[in-house]
Amino acid sequence: MHIDRTELIQIFSAESEENLREMELGYVQLESSPDDAETLQAIFRAAHTIKGNAASLGFPALAKFAHGVEDVLDQLRTGATALTTPLATLLLRTVDVFRHLIDGAVSGAPDELLAEHHELLDDLKIEAGGHETTPHSAVAGAHHDHGDRRSGDDRRAEGDRRHRNKAQTLRVEIDKLDRMLNLTGEIAVARERLTGLLDSSDGSMLIDEILEAHRSADRLFMDLQEEVMKVRMVPLGPTFRQFVRTVRDVATAQGKHAYVEVSGEDVGVDMNVIEHLRDPLTHIVRNAVDHGIETPDERRQAGKDPRGRIQLQAWHEGGSIVIQVQDDGSGLDRGKIIERARSMGYASDLDKLSDGEIYRLILDAGFSTASTVTEYSGRGVGMDVVRRNVEQLRGSIAIDSRVGAGTTFTLRLPLTLAIIRGFAVGVEGETYVMPLDAVIECIEFPRVDISDAGNRGFINLRGQALPYLRLRECFRLGGQRPERENVLVLRVQEQRVGLVVDRLFGESQTVIKPLGRVLGELPGVSGSAILGNGRVALILDVEGLLREALRTDVPDHGMPVPGGAQSGWTRDGAVS
């Protein structure tokens, strides 16, 4: 019988990652509950499974390393040794080594243990035996901790990036496949019926029959599309649980205590969204522990629990998924952010901005209020990565904070990157698609203002000033404005802004196509779509479009959200 070794190795890689995540989470849980026999047994089973699979696939070095870890776990099971924080740190480092060895085995690298792997096993045995670590081991430990300045989630992310070019697998329940197969059969029947009606030559066929057959097939197609999208949905729980170790590592390195609370683990999101979500969440969680959570003594003095709390929550809201990262730390200092902004050359009237607009300044490139730079944050790079990654997902970020009570980051993202519920508009013969979630309403541009209205300015919307700009000018399309123009009222963060277009085509469900490497990343554009007439329409990134429009005309550091004091808008419609 022929056995496909490549397929076996792919299965081994996927199952090993699941086991390693269980081990990683278990070690952190055991630190706070060392008598949890069930968790310890689960860790032991995971290590034993990796050892057995590695041996059967011909990876003796990996199996040997797993055996060394298994010996220490057996000491914990029998009560011969107790789990201490140093021992937990070493065990967590073995998870990183497991990932490195498994990645090498899967990619065809030589199956061998390096000197640092042997040193780690020695340190592990010494710590488990209750002996003092020798100077050599201490140096080796320092090398492992600080020679590679990446935490476990960094190594996981690097492994993910290396494996993205390989075949990806997704577990699917049989009943879902059965439903898809049944729908495929029904669509085939409906297609034959429609073909028969179109081929009818007796002349007695009514157009209503064709339309009804088409509607029936269309309903089945939409049902199949929905089932396919459900198959791509994976729960957020595994992603959230990875940050249990991130919080533990950062807190331990800084002499702090912190734990993670998770809710909404069963909330599903497209697997591609999760891939792009890991980096932003990592930066937010690190910053929360590094800059938000206080030391145990500071928390006691403030009347708080010595252990800081990081909450990860998720829920569905309309056609979007909302993810919140909340800490109960010291909160953001508005005055400190303003002071830093002024030192970086931002305009002087920052005091007029709302708290939300001030807090969003920390998302700007190079912006940091940290007095010292740590291995985790302080260079003003991470939060800029958060903003850019979230915008690439066609999402948005909101920040709320209270001094002494903590900070909350709210990320609003689409459920899938493959399909968008959009609103199509036309300008000068071209069609553009706006994410429907960003559209509040549509109104007619005031006729009395068209002759003297500028490319941007303000209109009166039920007694409120609504800043607007013309999409025609954003893409420099030229041409003459029509007699009647329309305004899309869009939601951008805490503000509303109007986008003036020629025509409104209405709502539609659009399949997103990437722009390709030739075009790269166009400011204000998140993708493209093929229309029913065969033409291509650009899908707009609302916030990026407005930011780019303001950046083009405003020389100073302008706020990306229209309506703020730094946005470049003035009451007379000119640009400040």
Secondary structure as a PSIPRED ss2 file (coil, helix, strand):
# PSIPRED VFORMAT (PSIPRED V4.0)

   1 M C   1.000  0.000  0.000
   2 H C   1.000  0.000  0.000
   3 I C   1.000  0.000  0.000
   4 D C   1.000  0.000  0.000
   5 R H   0.000  1.000  0.000
   6 T H   0.000  1.000  0.000
   7 E H   0.000  1.000  0.000
   8 L H   0.000  1.000  0.000
   9 I H   0.000  1.000  0.000
  10 Q H   0.000  1.000  0.000
  11 I H   0.000  1.000  0.000
  12 F H   0.000  1.000  0.000
  13 S H   0.000  1.000  0.000
  14 A H   0.000  1.000  0.000
  15 E H   0.000  1.000  0.000
  16 S H   0.000  1.000  0.000
  17 E H   0.000  1.000  0.000
  18 E H   0.000  1.000  0.000
  19 N H   0.000  1.000  0.000
  20 L H   0.000  1.000  0.000
  21 R H   0.000  1.000  0.000
  22 E H   0.000  1.000  0.000
  23 M H   0.000  1.000  0.000
  24 E H   0.000  1.000  0.000
  25 L H   0.000  1.000  0.000
  26 G H   0.000  1.000  0.000
  27 Y H   0.000  1.000  0.000
  28 V H   0.000  1.000  0.000
  29 Q H   0.000  1.000  0.000
  30 L H   0.000  1.000  0.000
  31 E H   0.000  1.000  0.000
  32 S H   0.000  1.000  0.000
  33 S C   1.000  0.000  0.000
  34 P C   1.000  0.000  0.000
  35 D C   1.000  0.000  0.000
  36 D C   1.000  0.000  0.000
  37 A H   0.000  1.000  0.000
  38 E H   0.000  1.000  0.000
  39 T H   0.000  1.000  0.000
  40 L H   0.000  1.000  0.000
  41 Q H   0.000  1.000  0.000
  42 A H   0.000  1.000  0.000
  43 I H   0.000  1.000  0.000
  44 F H   0.000  1.000  0.000
  45 R H   0.000  1.000  0.000
  46 A H   0.000  1.000  0.000
  47 A H   0.000  1.000  0.000
  48 H H   0.000  1.000  0.000
  49 T H   0.000  1.000  0.000
  50 I H   0.000  1.000  0.000
  51 K H   0.000  1.000  0.000
  52 G H   0.000  1.000  0.000
  53 N H   0.000  1.000  0.000
  54 A H   0.000  1.000  0.000
  55 A H   0.000  1.000  0.000
  56 S H   0.000  1.000  0.000
  57 L C   1.000  0.000  0.000
  58 G C   1.000  0.000  0.000
  59 F C   1.000  0.000  0.000
  60 P H   0.000  1.000  0.000
  61 A H   0.000  1.000  0.000
  62 L H   0.000  1.000  0.000
  63 A H   0.000  1.000  0.000
  64 K H   0.000  1.000  0.000
  65 F H   0.000  1.000  0.000
  66 A H   0.000  1.000  0.000
  67 H H   0.000  1.000  0.000
  68 G H   0.000  1.000  0.000
  69 V H   0.000  1.000  0.000
  70 E H   0.000  1.000  0.000
  71 D H   0.000  1.000  0.000
  72 V H   0.000  1.000  0.000
  73 L H   0.000  1.000  0.000
  74 D H   0.000  1.000  0.000
  75 Q H   0.000  1.000  0.000
  76 L H   0.000  1.000  0.000
  77 R H   0.000  1.000  0.000
  78 T H   0.000  1.000  0.000
  79 G C   1.000  0.000  0.000
  80 A C   1.000  0.000  0.000
  81 T C   1.000  0.000  0.000
  82 A C   1.000  0.000  0.000
  83 L C   1.000  0.000  0.000
  84 T C   1.000  0.000  0.000
  85 T H   0.000  1.000  0.000
  86 P H   0.000  1.000  0.000
  87 L H   0.000  1.000  0.000
  88 A H   0.000  1.000  0.000
  89 T H   0.000  1.000  0.000
  90 L H   0.000  1.000  0.000
  91 L H   0.000  1.000  0.000
  92 L H   0.000  1.000  0.000
  93 R H   0.000  1.000  0.000
  94 T H   0.000  1.000  0.000
  95 V H   0.000  1.000  0.000
  96 D H   0.000  1.000  0.000
  97 V H   0.000  1.000  0.000
  98 F H   0.000  1.000  0.000
  99 R H   0.000  1.000  0.000
 100 H H   0.000  1.000  0.000
 101 L H   0.000  1.000  0.000
 102 I H   0.000  1.000  0.000
 103 D H   0.000  1.000  0.000
 104 G H   0.000  1.000  0.000
 105 A H   0.000  1.000  0.000
 106 V H   0.000  1.000  0.000
 107 S H   0.000  1.000  0.000
 108 G C   1.000  0.000  0.000
 109 A C   1.000  0.000  0.000
 110 P C   1.000  0.000  0.000
 111 D C   1.000  0.000  0.000
 112 E C   1.000  0.000  0.000
 113 L C   1.000  0.000  0.000
 114 L C   1.000  0.000  0.000
 115 A H   0.000  1.000  0.000
 116 E H   0.000  1.000  0.000
 117 H H   0.000  1.000  0.000
 118 H H   0.000  1.000  0.000
 119 E H   0.000  1.000  0.000
 120 L H   0.000  1.000  0.000
 121 L H   0.000  1.000  0.000
 122 D H   0.000  1.000  0.000
 123 D H   0.000  1.000  0.000
 124 L H   0.000  1.000  0.000
 125 K H   0.000  1.000  0.000
 126 I H   0.000  1.000  0.000
 127 E H   0.000  1.000  0.000
 128 A H   0.000  1.000  0.000
 129 G C   1.000  0.000  0.000
 130 G C   1.000  0.000  0.000
 131 H C   1.000  0.000  0.000
 132 E C   1.000  0.000  0.000
 133 T C   1.000  0.000  0.000
 134 T C   1.000  0.000  0.000
 135 P H   0.000  1.000  0.000
 136 H H   0.000  1.000  0.000
 137 S H   0.000  1.000  0.000
 138 A H   0.000  1.000  0.000
 139 V H   0.000  1.000  0.000
 140 A H   0.000  1.000  0.000
 141 G H   0.000  1.000  0.000
 142 A H   0.000  1.000  0.000
 143 H H   0.000  1.000  0.000
 144 H H   0.000  1.000  0.000
 145 D H   0.000  1.000  0.000
 146 H H   0.000  1.000  0.000
 147 G H   0.000  1.000  0.000
 148 D C   1.000  0.000  0.000
 149 R C   1.000  0.000  0.000
 150 R C   1.000  0.000  0.000
 151 S C   1.000  0.000  0.000
 152 G H   0.000  1.000  0.000
 153 D H   0.000  1.000  0.000
 154 D H   0.000  1.000  0.000
 155 R H   0.000  1.000  0.000
 156 R H   0.000  1.000  0.000
 157 A H   0.000  1.000  0.000
 158 E H   0.000  1.000  0.000
 159 G H   0.000  1.000  0.000
 160 D H   0.000  1.000  0.000
 161 R H   0.000  1.000  0.000
 162 R H   0.000  1.000  0.000
 163 H H   0.000  1.000  0.000
 164 R C   1.000  0.000  0.000
 165 N C   1.000  0.000  0.000
 166 K C   1.000  0.000  0.000
 167 A C   1.000  0.000  0.000
 168 Q C   1.000  0.000  0.000
 169 T C   1.000  0.000  0.000
 170 L C   1.000  0.000  0.000
 171 R C   1.000  0.000  0.000
 172 V C   1.000  0.000  0.000
 173 E C   1.000  0.000  0.000
 174 I H   0.000  1.000  0.000
 175 D H   0.000  1.000  0.000
 176 K H   0.000  1.000  0.000
 177 L H   0.000  1.000  0.000
 178 D H   0.000  1.000  0.000
 179 R H   0.000  1.000  0.000
 180 M H   0.000  1.000  0.000
 181 L H   0.000  1.000  0.000
 182 N H   0.000  1.000  0.000
 183 L H   0.000  1.000  0.000
 184 T H   0.000  1.000  0.000
 185 G H   0.000  1.000  0.000
 186 E H   0.000  1.000  0.000
 187 I H   0.000  1.000  0.000
 188 A H   0.000  1.000  0.000
 189 V H   0.000  1.000  0.000
 190 A H   0.000  1.000  0.000
 191 R H   0.000  1.000  0.000
 192 E H   0.000  1.000  0.000
 193 R H   0.000  1.000  0.000
 194 L H   0.000  1.000  0.000
 195 T H   0.000  1.000  0.000
 196 G H   0.000  1.000  0.000
 197 L H   0.000  1.000  0.000
 198 L H   0.000  1.000  0.000
 199 D H   0.000  1.000  0.000
 200 S C   1.000  0.000  0.000
 201 S C   1.000  0.000  0.000
 202 D C   1.000  0.000  0.000
 203 G C   1.000  0.000  0.000
 204 S C   1.000  0.000  0.000
 205 M C   1.000  0.000  0.000
 206 L C   1.000  0.000  0.000
 207 I H   0.000  1.000  0.000
 208 D H   0.000  1.000  0.000
 209 E H   0.000  1.000  0.000
 210 I H   0.000  1.000  0.000
 211 L H   0.000  1.000  0.000
 212 E H   0.000  1.000  0.000
 213 A H   0.000  1.000  0.000
 214 H H   0.000  1.000  0.000
 215 R H   0.000  1.000  0.000
 216 S H   0.000  1.000  0.000
 217 A H   0.000  1.000  0.000
 218 D H   0.000  1.000  0.000
 219 R H   0.000  1.000  0.000
 220 L H   0.000  1.000  0.000
 221 F H   0.000  1.000  0.000
 222 M H   0.000  1.000  0.000
 223 D H   0.000  1.000  0.000
 224 L H   0.000  1.000  0.000
 225 Q H   0.000  1.000  0.000
 226 E H   0.000  1.000  0.000
 227 E H   0.000  1.000  0.000
 228 V H   0.000  1.000  0.000
 229 M H   0.000  1.000  0.000
 230 K H   0.000  1.000  0.000
 231 V H   0.000  1.000  0.000
 232 R H   0.000  1.000  0.000
 233 M E   0.000  0.000  1.000
 234 V E   0.000  0.000  1.000
 235 P E   0.000  0.000  1.000
 236 L C   1.000  0.000  0.000
 237 G H   0.000  1.000  0.000
 238 P H   0.000  1.000  0.000
 239 T H   0.000  1.000  0.000
 240 F H   0.000  1.000  0.000
 241 R H   0.000  1.000  0.000
 242 Q H   0.000  1.000  0.000
 243 F H   0.000  1.000  0.000
 244 V H   0.000  1.000  0.000
 245 R H   0.000  1.000  0.000
 246 T H   0.000  1.000  0.000
 247 V H   0.000  1.000  0.000
 248 R H   0.000  1.000  0.000
 249 D H   0.000  1.000  0.000
 250 V H   0.000  1.000  0.000
 251 A H   0.000  1.000  0.000
 252 T H   0.000  1.000  0.000
 253 A H   0.000  1.000  0.000
 254 Q C   1.000  0.000  0.000
 255 G C   1.000  0.000  0.000
 256 K C   1.000  0.000  0.000
 257 H C   1.000  0.000  0.000
 258 A E   0.000  0.000  1.000
 259 Y E   0.000  0.000  1.000
 260 V E   0.000  0.000  1.000
 261 E E   0.000  0.000  1.000
 262 V E   0.000  0.000  1.000
 263 S E   0.000  0.000  1.000
 264 G C   1.000  0.000  0.000
 265 E C   1.000  0.000  0.000
 266 D C   1.000  0.000  0.000
 267 V C   1.000  0.000  0.000
 268 G E   0.000  0.000  1.000
 269 V E   0.000  0.000  1.000
 270 D E   0.000  0.000  1.000
 271 M H   0.000  1.000  0.000
 272 N H   0.000  1.000  0.000
 273 V H   0.000  1.000  0.000
 274 I H   0.000  1.000  0.000
 275 E H   0.000  1.000  0.000
 276 H H   0.000  1.000  0.000
 277 L H   0.000  1.000  0.000
 278 R H   0.000  1.000  0.000
 279 D H   0.000  1.000  0.000
 280 P H   0.000  1.000  0.000
 281 L H   0.000  1.000  0.000
 282 T H   0.000  1.000  0.000
 283 H H   0.000  1.000  0.000
 284 I H   0.000  1.000  0.000
 285 V H   0.000  1.000  0.000
 286 R H   0.000  1.000  0.000
 287 N H   0.000  1.000  0.000
 288 A H   0.000  1.000  0.000
 289 V H   0.000  1.000  0.000
 290 D H   0.000  1.000  0.000
 291 H H   0.000  1.000  0.000
 292 G H   0.000  1.000  0.000
 293 I C   1.000  0.000  0.000
 294 E C   1.000  0.000  0.000
 295 T C   1.000  0.000  0.000
 296 P H   0.000  1.000  0.000
 297 D H   0.000  1.000  0.000
 298 E H   0.000  1.000  0.000
 299 R H   0.000  1.000  0.000
 300 R H   0.000  1.000  0.000
 301 Q H   0.000  1.000  0.000
 302 A C   1.000  0.000  0.000
 303 G C   1.000  0.000  0.000
 304 K C   1.000  0.000  0.000
 305 D C   1.000  0.000  0.000
 306 P C   1.000  0.000  0.000
 307 R C   1.000  0.000  0.000
 308 G E   0.000  0.000  1.000
 309 R E   0.000  0.000  1.000
 310 I E   0.000  0.000  1.000
 311 Q E   0.000  0.000  1.000
 312 L E   0.000  0.000  1.000
 313 Q E   0.000  0.000  1.000
 314 A E   0.000  0.000  1.000
 315 W E   0.000  0.000  1.000
 316 H E   0.000  0.000  1.000
 317 E E   0.000  0.000  1.000
 318 G C   1.000  0.000  0.000
 319 G C   1.000  0.000  0.000
 320 S E   0.000  0.000  1.000
 321 I E   0.000  0.000  1.000
 322 V E   0.000  0.000  1.000
 323 I E   0.000  0.000  1.000
 324 Q E   0.000  0.000  1.000
 325 V E   0.000  0.000  1.000
 326 Q E   0.000  0.000  1.000
 327 D E   0.000  0.000  1.000
 328 D C   1.000  0.000  0.000
 329 G C   1.000  0.000  0.000
 330 S C   1.000  0.000  0.000
 331 G C   1.000  0.000  0.000
 332 L C   1.000  0.000  0.000
 333 D C   1.000  0.000  0.000
 334 R H   0.000  1.000  0.000
 335 G H   0.000  1.000  0.000
 336 K H   0.000  1.000  0.000
 337 I H   0.000  1.000  0.000
 338 I H   0.000  1.000  0.000
 339 E H   0.000  1.000  0.000
 340 R H   0.000  1.000  0.000
 341 A H   0.000  1.000  0.000
 342 R H   0.000  1.000  0.000
 343 S H   0.000  1.000  0.000
 344 M C   1.000  0.000  0.000
 345 G C   1.000  0.000  0.000
 346 Y C   1.000  0.000  0.000
 347 A C   1.000  0.000  0.000
 348 S C   1.000  0.000  0.000
 349 D C   1.000  0.000  0.000
 350 L H   0.000  1.000  0.000
 351 D H   0.000  1.000  0.000
 352 K H   0.000  1.000  0.000
 353 L C   1.000  0.000  0.000
 354 S C   1.000  0.000  0.000
 355 D H   0.000  1.000  0.000
 356 G H   0.000  1.000  0.000
 357 E H   0.000  1.000  0.000
 358 I H   0.000  1.000  0.000
 359 Y H   0.000  1.000  0.000
 360 R H   0.000  1.000  0.000
 361 L H   0.000  1.000  0.000
 362 I H   0.000  1.000  0.000
 363 L H   0.000  1.000  0.000
 364 D C   1.000  0.000  0.000
 365 A C   1.000  0.000  0.000
 366 G C   1.000  0.000  0.000
 367 F C   1.000  0.000  0.000
 368 S C   1.000  0.000  0.000
 369 T C   1.000  0.000  0.000
 370 A C   1.000  0.000  0.000
 371 S C   1.000  0.000  0.000
 372 T C   1.000  0.000  0.000
 373 V C   1.000  0.000  0.000
 374 T C   1.000  0.000  0.000
 375 E C   1.000  0.000  0.000
 376 Y C   1.000  0.000  0.000
 377 S C   1.000  0.000  0.000
 378 G C   1.000  0.000  0.000
 379 R C   1.000  0.000  0.000
 380 G C   1.000  0.000  0.000
 381 V C   1.000  0.000  0.000
 382 G H   0.000  1.000  0.000
 383 M H   0.000  1.000  0.000
 384 D H   0.000  1.000  0.000
 385 V H   0.000  1.000  0.000
 386 V H   0.000  1.000  0.000
 387 R H   0.000  1.000  0.000
 388 R H   0.000  1.000  0.000
 389 N H   0.000  1.000  0.000
 390 V H   0.000  1.000  0.000
 391 E H   0.000  1.000  0.000
 392 Q H   0.000  1.000  0.000
 393 L C   1.000  0.000  0.000
 394 R C   1.000  0.000  0.000
 395 G C   1.000  0.000  0.000
 396 S E   0.000  0.000  1.000
 397 I E   0.000  0.000  1.000
 398 A E   0.000  0.000  1.000
 399 I E   0.000  0.000  1.000
 400 D E   0.000  0.000  1.000
 401 S E   0.000  0.000  1.000
 402 R E   0.000  0.000  1.000
 403 V C   1.000  0.000  0.000
 404 G C   1.000  0.000  0.000
 405 A C   1.000  0.000  0.000
 406 G E   0.000  0.000  1.000
 407 T E   0.000  0.000  1.000
 408 T E   0.000  0.000  1.000
 409 F E   0.000  0.000  1.000
 410 T E   0.000  0.000  1.000
 411 L E   0.000  0.000  1.000
 412 R E   0.000  0.000  1.000
 413 L E   0.000  0.000  1.000
 414 P E   0.000  0.000  1.000
 415 L C   1.000  0.000  0.000
 416 T C   1.000  0.000  0.000
 417 L C   1.000  0.000  0.000
 418 A C   1.000  0.000  0.000
 419 I E   0.000  0.000  1.000
 420 I E   0.000  0.000  1.000
 421 R E   0.000  0.000  1.000
 422 G E   0.000  0.000  1.000
 423 F E   0.000  0.000  1.000
 424 A E   0.000  0.000  1.000
 425 V E   0.000  0.000  1.000
 426 G E   0.000  0.000  1.000
 427 V E   0.000  0.000  1.000
 428 E C   1.000  0.000  0.000
 429 G C   1.000  0.000  0.000
 430 E E   0.000  0.000  1.000
 431 T E   0.000  0.000  1.000
 432 Y E   0.000  0.000  1.000
 433 V E   0.000  0.000  1.000
 434 M E   0.000  0.000  1.000
 435 P E   0.000  0.000  1.000
 436 L H   0.000  1.000  0.000
 437 D H   0.000  1.000  0.000
 438 A H   0.000  1.000  0.000
 439 V E   0.000  0.000  1.000
 440 I E   0.000  0.000  1.000
 441 E E   0.000  0.000  1.000
 442 C E   0.000  0.000  1.000
 443 I E   0.000  0.000  1.000
 444 E E   0.000  0.000  1.000
 445 F C   1.000  0.000  0.000
 446 P C   1.000  0.000  0.000
 447 R H   0.000  1.000  0.000
 448 V H   0.000  1.000  0.000
 449 D H   0.000  1.000  0.000
 450 I H   0.000  1.000  0.000
 451 S C   1.000  0.000  0.000
 452 D C   1.000  0.000  0.000
 453 A C   1.000  0.000  0.000
 454 G C   1.000  0.000  0.000
 455 N C   1.000  0.000  0.000
 456 R E   0.000  0.000  1.000
 457 G E   0.000  0.000  1.000
 458 F E   0.000  0.000  1.000
 459 I E   0.000  0.000  1.000
 460 N E   0.000  0.000  1.000
 461 L E   0.000  0.000  1.000
 462 R C   1.000  0.000  0.000
 463 G C   1.000  0.000  0.000
 464 Q E   0.000  0.000  1.000
 465 A E   0.000  0.000  1.000
 466 L E   0.000  0.000  1.000
 467 P E   0.000  0.000  1.000
 468 Y E   0.000  0.000  1.000
 469 L E   0.000  0.000  1.000
 470 R E   0.000  0.000  1.000
 471 L H   0.000  1.000  0.000
 472 R H   0.000  1.000  0.000
 473 E H   0.000  1.000  0.000
 474 C H   0.000  1.000  0.000
 475 F C   1.000  0.000  0.000
 476 R C   1.000  0.000  0.000
 477 L C   1.000  0.000  0.000
 478 G C   1.000  0.000  0.000
 479 G C   1.000  0.000  0.000
 480 Q C   1.000  0.000  0.000
 481 R C   1.000  0.000  0.000
 482 P C   1.000  0.000  0.000
 483 E C   1.000  0.000  0.000
 484 R C   1.000  0.000  0.000
 485 E C   1.000  0.000  0.000
 486 N E   0.000  0.000  1.000
 487 V E   0.000  0.000  1.000
 488 L E   0.000  0.000  1.000
 489 V E   0.000  0.000  1.000
 490 L E   0.000  0.000  1.000
 491 R E   0.000  0.000  1.000
 492 V E   0.000  0.000  1.000
 493 Q C   1.000  0.000  0.000
 494 E C   1.000  0.000  0.000
 495 Q E   0.000  0.000  1.000
 496 R E   0.000  0.000  1.000
 497 V E   0.000  0.000  1.000
 498 G E   0.000  0.000  1.000
 499 L E   0.000  0.000  1.000
 500 V E   0.000  0.000  1.000
 501 V E   0.000  0.000  1.000
 502 D C   1.000  0.000  0.000
 503 R E   0.000  0.000  1.000
 504 L E   0.000  0.000  1.000
 505 F E   0.000  0.000  1.000
 506 G E   0.000  0.000  1.000
 507 E E   0.000  0.000  1.000
 508 S E   0.000  0.000  1.000
 509 Q E   0.000  0.000  1.000
 510 T E   0.000  0.000  1.000
 511 V E   0.000  0.000  1.000
 512 I C   1.000  0.000  0.000
 513 K E   0.000  0.000  1.000
 514 P C   1.000  0.000  0.000
 515 L C   1.000  0.000  0.000
 516 G C   1.000  0.000  0.000
 517 R C   1.000  0.000  0.000
 518 V C   1.000  0.000  0.000
 519 L C   1.000  0.000  0.000
 520 G C   1.000  0.000  0.000
 521 E C   1.000  0.000  0.000
 522 L C   1.000  0.000  0.000
 523 P C   1.000  0.000  0.000
 524 G C   1.000  0.000  0.000
 525 V E   0.000  0.000  1.000
 526 S E   0.000  0.000  1.000
 527 G E   0.000  0.000  1.000
 528 S E   0.000  0.000  1.000
 529 A E   0.000  0.000  1.000
 530 I E   0.000  0.000  1.000
 531 L C   1.000  0.000  0.000
 532 G C   1.000  0.000  0.000
 533 N C   1.000  0.000  0.000
 534 G C   1.000  0.000  0.000
 535 R C   1.000  0.000  0.000
 536 V E   0.000  0.000  1.000
 537 A E   0.000  0.000  1.000
 538 L E   0.000  0.000  1.000
 539 I E   0.000  0.000  1.000
 540 L E   0.000  0.000  1.000
 541 D C   1.000  0.000  0.000
 542 V H   0.000  1.000  0.000
 543 E H   0.000  1.000  0.000
 544 G H   0.000  1.000  0.000
 545 L H   0.000  1.000  0.000
 546 L H   0.000  1.000  0.000
 547 R H   0.000  1.000  0.000
 548 E H   0.000  1.000  0.000
 549 A H   0.000  1.000  0.000
 550 L H   0.000  1.000  0.000
 551 R H   0.000  1.000  0.000
 552 T H   0.000  1.000  0.000
 553 D H   0.000  1.000  0.000
 554 V C   1.000  0.000  0.000
 555 P C   1.000  0.000  0.000
 556 D C   1.000  0.000  0.000
 557 H C   1.000  0.000  0.000
 558 G C   1.000  0.000  0.000
 559 M C   1.000  0.000  0.000
 560 P C   1.000  0.000  0.000
 561 V C   1.000  0.000  0.000
 562 P C   1.000  0.000  0.000
 563 G C   1.000  0.000  0.000
 564 G C   1.000  0.000  0.000
 565 A C   1.000  0.000  0.000
 566 Q C   1.000  0.000  0.000
 567 S C   1.000  0.000  0.000
 568 G C   1.000  0.000  0.000
 569 W E   0.000  0.000  1.000
 570 T C   1.000  0.000  0.000
 571 R C   1.000  0.000  0.000
 572 D C   1.000  0.000  0.000
 573 G C   1.000  0.000  0.000
 574 A C   1.000  0.000  0.000
 575 V E   0.000  0.000  1.000
 576 S C   1.000  0.000  0.000
